[in-house]
Amino acid sequence: MKKSIKATTALAPVPVVMVSCGDGKESNIITLAWVGTVNSEPPILSISVRYGRHSYPIIKERGEFTVNLVSRDLVESTDICGVISGKDEDKFDFCHFTKGEGVAVRAPYIEECPVALECKVVKQVDFGTHAVFFGEILNVIADEQYVNEHGTLFLPEGLLAAYSGGKYVTTGEALGSYGFTAKKIQRKK
């Protein structure tokens, strides 16, 4: 039996990422779980940032950011970057992160993260509590071990962290791959 409850942000699990923005001493890291893919060509993603966060004016003014994918071994640092403010602490120093020099944007990437997506803001939509920044992915920086012989990303199961119901989780077990049901559908015809 199903039951209706108050409307809430119940979508889960969602990716958890660290978004880096700014440059030099003005750089910051914000932990976000409200991110998503929006478009394929050109590749565009979205991030939702609360207006009161230190990173909001930096991203708004500079028009760029880098989305750093979080591996399971970085969950503690990811949580730290979500609970301390960049107004009070240099999160790169606090977490002993190495600033990678951006290739397509000025925003640094986090060397310790397996993948970084460099984005230029192409649109901002304002809602009650959050601004949604749509970023065109201009460049992807990945550890060599996660790039296959065809030059595309290969991310092992269980590598990346996600967020669900206030907890950091991982999605470590494959249940199928895109199109795995196609043969079954063809046999039924």
C-alpha positions as a Markdown table, in Angstrom:
| # | Residue | x | y | z |
|---|---|---|---|---|
| 1 | Met | 0.0 | 0.0 | 0.0 |
| 2 | Lys | 1.3 | 3.5 | -0.9 |
| 3 | Lys | 0.9 | 6.6 | 1.2 |
| 4 | Ser | 1.1 | 10.3 | 0.2 |
| 5 | Ile | 3.5 | 12.5 | 2.2 |
| 6 | Lys | 4.4 | 16.2 | 2.1 |
| 7 | Ala | 6.2 | 17.2 | -1.1 |
| 8 | Thr | 10.0 | 17.2 | -0.6 |
| 9 | Thr | 13.2 | 16.8 | -2.4 |
| 10 | Ala | 13.0 | 13.0 | -2.4 |
| 11 | Leu | 15.0 | 12.2 | -5.5 |
| 12 | Ala | 17.7 | 9.7 | -4.4 |
| 13 | Pro | 20.4 | 8.7 | -4.7 |
| 14 | Val | 22.1 | 11.7 | -6.4 |
| 15 | Pro | 25.7 | 12.3 | -7.2 |
| 16 | Val | 27.7 | 14.2 | -4.6 |
| 17 | Val | 30.4 | 16.5 | -6.0 |
| 18 | Met | 32.8 | 19.2 | -5.0 |
| 19 | Val | 32.4 | 22.3 | -7.2 |
| 20 | Ser | 35.5 | 24.6 | -7.3 |
| 21 | Cys | 35.2 | 28.2 | -8.3 |
| 22 | Gly | 37.2 | 31.4 | -8.4 |
| 23 | Asp | 40.9 | 31.5 | -8.8 |
| 24 | Gly | 44.0 | 32.3 | -6.8 |
| 25 | Lys | 43.2 | 33.3 | -3.2 |
| 26 | Glu | 39.6 | 33.8 | -4.3 |
| 27 | Ser | 39.1 | 30.1 | -5.0 |
| 28 | Asn | 36.6 | 28.0 | -3.0 |
| 29 | Ile | 35.0 | 24.6 | -2.9 |
| 30 | Ile | 31.3 | 23.9 | -2.3 |
| 31 | Thr | 29.9 | 20.4 | -1.8 |
| 32 | Leu | 26.7 | 19.8 | -3.8 |
| 33 | Ala | 24.3 | 16.9 | -4.3 |
| 34 | Trp | 21.9 | 18.9 | -6.4 |
| 35 | Val | 23.5 | 18.4 | -9.8 |
| 36 | Gly | 22.5 | 16.7 | -13.0 |
| 37 | Thr | 22.9 | 16.2 | -16.7 |
| 38 | Val | 20.8 | 18.5 | -18.9 |
| 39 | Asn | 21.9 | 18.2 | -22.5 |
| 40 | Ser | 24.2 | 16.0 | -24.7 |
| 41 | Glu | 25.3 | 18.3 | -27.6 |
| 42 | Pro | 26.7 | 20.5 | -26.4 |
| 43 | Pro | 27.2 | 18.8 | -23.1 |
| 44 | Ile | 25.5 | 20.8 | -20.3 |
| 45 | Leu | 25.0 | 20.0 | -16.6 |
| 46 | Ser | 23.2 | 21.9 | -13.8 |
| 47 | Ile | 24.2 | 22.8 | -10.3 |
| 48 | Ser | 21.9 | 24.2 | -7.6 |
| 49 | Val | 23.5 | 26.7 | -5.2 |
| 50 | Arg | 21.8 | 28.3 | -2.2 |
| 51 | Tyr | 22.0 | 32.1 | -2.5 |
| 52 | Gly | 23.7 | 32.6 | 0.9 |
| 53 | Arg | 26.6 | 30.2 | 0.2 |
| 54 | His | 30.0 | 31.8 | -0.3 |
| 55 | Ser | 30.4 | 30.3 | -3.7 |
| 56 | Tyr | 27.2 | 31.8 | -5.1 |
| 57 | Pro | 28.5 | 35.3 | -5.9 |
| 58 | Ile | 31.8 | 33.8 | -7.1 |
| 59 | Ile | 30.1 | 31.6 | -9.7 |
| 60 | Lys | 27.6 | 34.3 | -10.6 |
| 61 | Glu | 30.3 | 37.0 | -11.2 |
| 62 | Arg | 32.9 | 34.8 | -12.9 |
| 63 | Gly | 30.5 | 32.7 | -15.0 |
| 64 | Glu | 32.4 | 29.4 | -14.6 |
| 65 | Phe | 33.1 | 26.5 | -12.3 |
| 66 | Thr | 34.6 | 23.0 | -12.2 |
| 67 | Val | 32.6 | 20.0 | -11.0 |
| 68 | Asn | 35.0 | 17.5 | -9.3 |
| 69 | Leu | 33.6 | 13.9 | -9.0 |
| 70 | Val | 34.0 | 12.4 | -5.6 |
| 71 | Ser | 35.6 | 9.0 | -5.0 |
| 72 | Arg | 34.6 | 7.0 | -2.0 |
| 73 | Asp | 38.0 | 7.8 | -0.3 |
| 74 | Leu | 37.2 | 11.5 | -0.4 |
| 75 | Val | 33.9 | 11.4 | 1.4 |
| 76 | Glu | 35.3 | 12.8 | 4.7 |
| 77 | Ser | 36.9 | 15.8 | 2.9 |
| 78 | Thr | 33.7 | 16.3 | 0.8 |
| 79 | Asp | 31.7 | 16.5 | 4.0 |
| 80 | Ile | 34.1 | 19.0 | 5.5 |
| 81 | Cys | 33.8 | 21.2 | 2.4 |
| 82 | Gly | 30.0 | 21.1 | 2.9 |
| 83 | Val | 30.0 | 22.1 | 6.6 |
| 84 | Ile | 32.8 | 24.8 | 6.8 |
| 85 | Ser | 32.5 | 28.1 | 5.0 |
| 86 | Gly | 35.0 | 29.4 | 2.5 |
| 87 | Lys | 34.5 | 32.8 | 4.2 |
| 88 | Asp | 36.3 | 31.4 | 7.2 |
| 89 | Glu | 38.7 | 28.8 | 5.8 |
| 90 | Asp | 40.7 | 28.1 | 2.7 |
| 91 | Lys | 39.1 | 24.7 | 2.0 |
| 92 | Phe | 42.0 | 23.6 | -0.4 |
| 93 | Asp | 44.5 | 24.1 | 2.5 |
| 94 | Phe | 42.1 | 22.7 | 5.2 |
| 95 | Cys | 41.6 | 19.5 | 3.3 |
| 96 | His | 45.2 | 19.3 | 1.9 |
| 97 | Phe | 43.9 | 19.4 | -1.7 |
| 98 | Thr | 46.1 | 20.2 | -4.6 |
| 99 | Lys | 44.8 | 23.0 | -6.9 |
| 100 | Gly | 45.0 | 21.8 | -10.5 |
| 101 | Glu | 45.3 | 24.7 | -13.0 |
| 102 | Gly | 42.2 | 24.8 | -15.2 |
| 103 | Val | 42.6 | 24.2 | -18.9 |
| 104 | Ala | 39.4 | 25.7 | -20.3 |
| 105 | Val | 38.4 | 27.8 | -17.3 |
| 106 | Arg | 40.2 | 29.8 | -14.5 |
| 107 | Ala | 38.5 | 27.8 | -11.7 |
| 108 | Pro | 41.0 | 25.3 | -10.4 |
| 109 | Tyr | 40.2 | 21.6 | -10.2 |
| 110 | Ile | 40.9 | 19.2 | -7.3 |
| 111 | Glu | 43.8 | 17.0 | -8.3 |
| 112 | Glu | 42.8 | 14.3 | -5.8 |
| 113 | Cys | 39.4 | 13.8 | -7.5 |
| 114 | Pro | 39.3 | 11.2 | -10.3 |
| 115 | Val | 37.5 | 13.4 | -12.8 |
| 116 | Ala | 36.9 | 17.2 | -13.2 |
| 117 | Leu | 34.4 | 18.8 | -15.6 |
| 118 | Glu | 35.3 | 22.4 | -16.5 |
| 119 | Cys | 32.1 | 24.4 | -17.1 |
| 120 | Lys | 31.1 | 27.8 | -18.5 |
| 121 | Val | 27.8 | 29.2 | -17.2 |
| 122 | Val | 25.4 | 29.4 | -20.1 |
| 123 | Lys | 22.2 | 30.2 | -18.1 |
| 124 | Gln | 21.1 | 30.9 | -14.6 |
| 125 | Val | 17.5 | 30.3 | -13.4 |
| 126 | Asp | 16.5 | 31.7 | -10.0 |
| 127 | Phe | 14.1 | 29.9 | -7.7 |
| 128 | Gly | 13.1 | 30.6 | -4.1 |
| 129 | Thr | 16.1 | 29.2 | -2.2 |
| 130 | His | 18.5 | 28.3 | -4.9 |
| 131 | Ala | 19.9 | 29.5 | -8.2 |
| 132 | Val | 20.4 | 26.8 | -10.9 |
| 133 | Phe | 23.5 | 27.4 | -13.0 |
| 134 | Phe | 23.6 | 25.5 | -16.3 |
| 135 | Gly | 27.2 | 24.9 | -17.3 |
| 136 | Glu | 28.5 | 23.9 | -20.7 |
| 137 | Ile | 31.2 | 21.3 | -20.2 |
| 138 | Leu | 34.2 | 22.7 | -22.1 |
| 139 | Asn | 36.8 | 20.2 | -20.9 |
| 140 | Val | 37.1 | 16.9 | -18.9 |
| 141 | Ile | 40.2 | 16.2 | -16.9 |
| 142 | Ala | 40.5 | 12.6 | -15.8 |
| 143 | Asp | 43.1 | 10.4 | -14.1 |
| 144 | Glu | 44.7 | 8.3 | -16.9 |
| 145 | Gln | 43.6 | 5.0 | -15.2 |
| 146 | Tyr | 40.0 | 6.0 | -15.9 |
| 147 | Val | 40.4 | 6.7 | -19.6 |
| 148 | Asn | 40.1 | 3.7 | -21.9 |
| 149 | Glu | 41.9 | 3.0 | -25.2 |
| 150 | His | 39.1 | 4.8 | -27.1 |
| 151 | Gly | 39.7 | 8.0 | -25.1 |
| 152 | Thr | 36.4 | 7.8 | -23.1 |
| 153 | Leu | 35.8 | 7.6 | -19.4 |
| 154 | Phe | 35.7 | 4.2 | -17.7 |
| 155 | Leu | 34.6 | 4.5 | -14.1 |
| 156 | Pro | 34.8 | 1.3 | -12.1 |
| 157 | Glu | 31.7 | 0.2 | -10.1 |
| 158 | Gly | 31.8 | 1.5 | -6.5 |
| 159 | Leu | 34.4 | 4.3 | -7.3 |
| 160 | Leu | 32.1 | 7.3 | -7.0 |
| 161 | Ala | 30.1 | 8.5 | -3.9 |
| 162 | Ala | 26.5 | 9.5 | -4.0 |
| 163 | Tyr | 24.1 | 11.0 | -1.5 |
| 164 | Ser | 20.8 | 9.5 | -0.3 |
| 165 | Gly | 18.7 | 10.6 | 2.7 |
| 166 | Gly | 21.4 | 12.4 | 4.5 |
| 167 | Lys | 24.0 | 9.7 | 4.0 |
| 168 | Tyr | 26.9 | 9.2 | 1.6 |
| 169 | Val | 26.6 | 6.0 | -0.3 |
| 170 | Thr | 28.2 | 4.2 | -3.2 |
| 171 | Thr | 26.5 | 2.4 | -6.1 |
| 172 | Gly | 28.8 | -0.6 | -6.3 |
| 173 | Glu | 26.8 | -3.3 | -7.9 |
| 174 | Ala | 25.9 | -3.3 | -11.6 |
| 175 | Leu | 22.3 | -4.4 | -12.2 |
| 176 | Gly | 22.5 | -4.2 | -16.0 |
| 177 | Ser | 23.8 | -1.8 | -18.7 |
| 178 | Tyr | 22.1 | 0.4 | -21.2 |
| 179 | Gly | 20.1 | -1.7 | -23.7 |
| 180 | Phe | 20.6 | -5.0 | -21.8 |
| 181 | Thr | 16.9 | -5.8 | -22.3 |
| 182 | Ala | 16.9 | -5.3 | -26.1 |
| 183 | Lys | 17.4 | -9.0 | -26.9 |
| 184 | Lys | 14.5 | -9.9 | -24.6 |
| 185 | Ile | 12.2 | -7.4 | -26.3 |
| 186 | Gln | 13.2 | -8.7 | -29.7 |
| 187 | Arg | 12.5 | -12.3 | -28.7 |
| 188 | Lys | 8.9 | -11.3 | -27.6 |
| 189 | Lys | 8.1 | -9.8 | -31.0 |
